[in-house]
Amino acid sequence: MQNINKLSLVEQSQYNDSIEEIKDTLRKLVESADVSQRQISKFTGFSISVISQALSDTYEGDRDKIDDALARFYRNWIATNAIVETSVVKEIHATMMLSWKRKEICRITGHFGCGKSKASARFVALNSEFAVYVELTSTTTPASLLHRIADALNIESQMAGSQDDKLSAIIRALQRKPRQLVVDEADNLRPKTLAILKDIHGGESSERCSIVLIGTERLKKVLQDPLLGYLRRRIRIQREVGDISFEEARKIAALWPNKLDRDELKEAWAWAVKKFGVASLVALMARAYDEMQLRNKKKIDSECLSAGYGWLMD
C-alpha cells in the first residue's frame, strides 16, 4: 500500500485536475486511510458500492453524474484540508518548535477562527516522530485526560490501576521517548484537569516532554486560577496570533476557482477579519462555490460572492 503525504498532496492539487487525476488521488487517499469510501458516500449521496466501482472504473451507470460527484467531494476535501503558509501558520510552527527544542510548556492564544487548530495539526503531521495531538472535549476530566494522552502515545494497554498508576505509566513512556503533547482548545478544560499537566511535564531538570497549550483569550483567564499557579510559572514561551494579511487572504481565496477582482477580494477579507478570520473567509468562499454550482457557472463571480454573504449573515 502506498504511503502518501496528505499535506504534500493537498498543496500539489489544483481545481483544474482532470477527472482521471481526481480519481487517482482519491484512490490514494482511500488506500492511505486519509479518506474513507463512507465519507465520500455520505457527501455525494451515492452508495459505498457505487463509490467503490467508480474508483475502480467498473461502474456501469451514469459515469458523468458520478464523476461530477467525485469532483465535488475532492474539491471540498482540498479546500477543507489545504493549508496556506500564512504568517499565523509560520508563527505557530516556530513557537511549537522552540517549545520542543527547549522541552518547555508554551501557550498559544488567538481569537476563534484565526487558524490555530489547523496550523498546530499541520505541525503535528509534519513532525509525527515527536509531536502528538491530544483531542479534548469540554467534558474532559482528569481521568479521561490521562487516557487521551495515553491513546496519543499508544500506551492505552498500560493504563491500569489508580490515577497515580496511570500517571506513572505516562511519565515512564515519556522518559523512554520524549514527546511533544499538543493540547488544543485547552481553555475548555477545568483547572483541576489542567493541573495534571504540570506533573506530566515534570521538574526543570527532567526533559521528558514539551507541552503546547492552545486556546482563545479565555485560556489566559483560566490559567489565573489558584490551582494552576505552578503550571502557570512553567509557561516560559507565549505567543499571541493575529489576523491574516490581504495577500494571504488572496492565496486562500485562490483555492476556489474565481474571477473576483481586487476590490471584491478586499471586501471579503475585511468582512472575514470582522468575523472569525480564516474560518469566516473559508466559509464565505465555500458558500460562494455552492452558489456557483447552483448557477451552473465555472468560476465564482461577484453574484456568487454576494449570495455567499447572504447565506452567512447573522
DANOR-V629530 format. One record per pair of residues at least 4 apart in sequence whose ideal C-beta (glycine too) atoms are under 6 Angstrom apart, sorted by the first residue. I is the first residue (numbers start at 1). J is the second residue. If there is no record, write none. Layout:
i->(I:I)
j->(J:J)
This chain:
i->(1:2:4:4:4:6:7:10:10:13:15:17:17:19:22:22:23:27:29:29:30:35:37:37:37:40:40:40:41:41:41:43:44:44:46:46:53:53:54:54:59:63:77:78:79:82:83:83:84:84:85:86:86:88:88:89:91:92:92:93:95:95:95:96:96:98:99:99:99:99:99:100:100:103:103:104:104:105:105:105:105:106:106:107:107:107:108:108:109:109:109:109:110:110:110:112:113:113:113:113:113:114:114:115:115:116:117:120:120:123:124:124:124:127:130:130:131:132:132:133:134:134:134:134:134:136:136:138:140:140:140:140:142:142:145:146:147:149:150:150:150:151:153:155:158:159:161:174:174:175:178:178:179:180:181:181:182:183:184:186:186:186:186:187:187:187:187:187:189:189:191:191:191:194:195:195:197:198:198:201:202:202:215:223:223:228:243:243:244:244:246:249:249:250:252:253:253:256:256:256:257:258:258:259:259:260:260:264:268:272:272:275:276:284:287:287:288:288:288:288:291:291:292:292:292:300)
j->(31:31:9:28:32:34:125:81:82:78:257:21:22:67:71:74:55:55:34:35:35:39:48:51:52:44:51:73:46:48:51:73:69:73:50:51:58:59:59:66:66:67:81:82:255:255:118:122:251:252:89:244:248:115:241:119:241:108:119:123:106:108:239:123:212:237:104:106:210:212:237:180:210:207:210:236:237:201:211:234:235:212:237:213:235:238:214:239:215:217:219:240:114:116:241:276:276:277:278:279:280:241:277:119:278:214:184:182:214:127:131:133:182:131:179:180:180:152:179:182:148:149:152:181:183:140:185:188:144:145:189:193:193:196:193:166:159:170:155:156:159:156:173:173:169:166:165:208:209:208:208:209:209:210:209:211:212:213:214:213:214:215:219:215:216:218:219:222:193:194:225:227:228:228:227:228:211:230:231:211:206:208:219:228:232:232:273:277:248:249:269:269:281:265:281:265:285:285:289:300:299:299:300:299:301:264:265:302:284:280:281:280:280:308:308:311:300:304:305:308:304:307:297:300:304:304)
